[in-house]
Every structure is written in structure tokens, then in C-alpha cells.
């Protein structure tokens, strides 16, 4: 029997190592999936009021996130190309590019960003330098594009099945309960992750609305030459960038400020730069500072310290790269919750200081709300007890 146990344990260890290695290769999309799952789980649960099956609710959740994001990115890309083309033509930057970049030579004008315009440019040979450039770097571009869509596919699939079958994972984890320590810890982690990450989603929506309102209101009181281009788009992108504390929103409104000031500095009325200064003040104070001081403490979670959370969001990408933006706050919540719940119990703290083990506000309550017919453990359902 001991030999069989050793073989099974060795096999399980081997499978675990292989699985961990594969998961590490795709740690970025898996981390984003967990982040999206906890950010949208309350929304998924709310849709149960409409008596939709879990799979249909998961599709609605993903579509609610994906479609607006795709439209927003597409709209921003088109506007960026159109505005860049207008700026290049206005300040004759094609001549500068032809002089400084050899591969750009031969391009006399940028094509119209329409199907007919691109086709005409292709027939006339104006697209030849761009086609040659893409051909020379085809391997890199193919790897980049295929990797991007592979990661998106993993994020969608994993998030979908976490929303649909997450309760099964929770019940499986609770099977390893030992003196209520594991149950208490997992429930606390589950609650806090949902509170923190759902709070981030609300923060994005709130900042987006504030930014759209502030930028649109600014445009109503300034001359046309000093207006912010596309205030609704800029506001929405500012809200998304607010996921990164301290520096996030600056990624959007600083370039917008420069883009609005550049035409004035190159040949407009210098007095209009005062209005650009007002816009910068509105962006920094009204959109960035005040909401961050008021909203983030409210939406940061139940137990997680706001300062530590901001450090996690800020230092995560620096240490781990892009996925650190999502991984660092999750790791922070997992670690702090362990220190607050499981660690005192393991060190022999008084049982009165821990949370009541009967308060199943986390995994168990959620699993029951998703599937009332599914018990959380065999002890909760006499029918699951082995027959005598």
C-alpha cells in the first residue's frame, strides 16, 4: 500500500510540475483571466435575476466587456491615423521622412484612409515602401500578431469557464479543509479579491464618466483652437488608464495636452496656450487627483491597505512586466489575507480572534447562489455520505 501511495504521489508531483511549467509559459493571459473573473463575477451573479443560464450570463459578461473595448480601440486607431495624416500633410513631414529614412523614400503623399484610397495608393506604388518594410520583418510581425491573438483566446476561454464553473473549483478546494483554517482562508481571499478587483472596475467606470464630463465641459467654454479633440474618447481612455495608480491617467492626458498645444505653438494664437494650461489643471486636479483620493479608498476592498494596493499596481509592471499590473494586486491580497487569517491560527492564536467559521460569505455562499442544488461538501448533504 505504501508503495502504491508513493507511485501515485510521484505521478501527481510530475503532473503538477508539468502543469505549473505550462501555466508559467502563459502566466500573463492566465493572470488577466483571474483579474477579469473577479472583476466581473458580481455582474455575472447579478444577471441571474433575469433567469439566464450560467453559460449565457458568461457570454453576456464577456460581450459587455469585449465589444465596447473593441469599438473604443478601433475608433481610437482610426482617429489616430486620420489625425496623424492631417498633421503630417500640414507640416510637410513626408519630406523630412524621405530625407532621413531610406525605406520611406518614394512616398509622395499619404493615401486616404478608405478602401478606395488604399487601393489607388497600391496601384500607384505609394504603398510599396510599407509593403517592403513589412515583408522584411514578416517573421517578427507574424509572431507578434499570432501571439497577441493566442493570448486573447486564452483570456476569453479561461474567463468564460471560470465564470461558468468557478463554483466547482471552490468546492474542490474546500475538500482540503483542515480544522476550518483552509476554509476560512479561502473564503477570506475570495471575498477580498472580489471586493478589490470589482472595485477597480467601478473605479474605471467612475473615472471615465468624470473625465468625459470634465473634458466636454471644458470644450464648451474655450475657443475652437484650444479644444480637446474627441473628449468622449479621451475620457474613456483616461478611465481605462486609471487602472495604473499615480502614472496611469497621465499616459492619456499628457499626450493629449501636448497634441492640443503643438498646433498653437507652431502657428496659432499664443494666448490660447492659457486655455491649454486650464485643461492641464482640470485633468490633473479634477480627473486625476480628487477622484483618486476619494474613490480609491472606498473601492479598494475591505481589508487591503490603499497604499499597499497602489504600490502593487505601480511596482508590479516594473518588476514583472505588463502582466504585473494584474498579478501584483492579486498576490498582495493573497499574501495579506494569509497573514490576517491563516497565519495567526497556525501560530496558535486564540480562536476567538478568527472569523466565525460558520459565516460562509465567500466560496460556499457563492457556490450555493450559483447552483443551489450543489452542496459544498459531503457533510452538508447526507445523500453524499457513503452507504453503510
Secondary structure, 3 states (H helix, E strand, C coil): CHHHHHHHHHHHHHHHHHHHHHHHHCHHHHHHHHHHHHHHHHHHHHHHHHCCCHHHHHHHHHHHHHHHHHHHHHHHHHHHHHHHHHHHHHCCHHHHHHHHCHHHCCCCCCCCCCHHHHHHHHHHCCCHHHHHHHHHCHHHHHHHHHHHHHHHHHHHHHHHHHHHHHHHHHHHHHCCCCCCHHHHHHHHHHHHHHHHHHHHHHHHHHHHHHHHHHHHHHHHCCCHHHCCCCHHHHHHHHHHHCCCCCCCCHHHHHHHHHHHHHHHHHHCCCCHHHHHHHHHHHHHHHHHHHHHHHHHHHHCCCCCCHHHHHHHHHHHHHHHCCCHHHHHHHHHHHHHHHHHHHHHHHCCCCHHHCCCCCCCCCHHHHHHHHCCCCCCCHHHCHHHCCCC
